[in-house]
Amino acid sequence: MGRAMDDDNSDYLDEPDDCDCEDYDADILEGRARCFRCGRSWRMTTQQLSAETRWQASMFEASDADIA
């Protein structure tokens, strides 16, 4: 199981800037993303929002097909 965001282990990231923020949670309604690893938060670009919306739609379609 992964580490909790509030884990006090300082060796998880040597420096906050070491994170590439590739693994993040996206809120397409708010247009914001939050990195699971370092906790950094940012406003998503139009390209990121478009890609996330397409990905979420494909996941919904795939799960809907499994139910039918």
Buried (B, 14 or more C-beta within 10 A) or exposed (E): EEEEEEEEEEEBEEEEEEBEBEEBEBEBEEBBBBBBBBEEEEEBEEEBBEEBEEEEEEEEEEEEEEEE
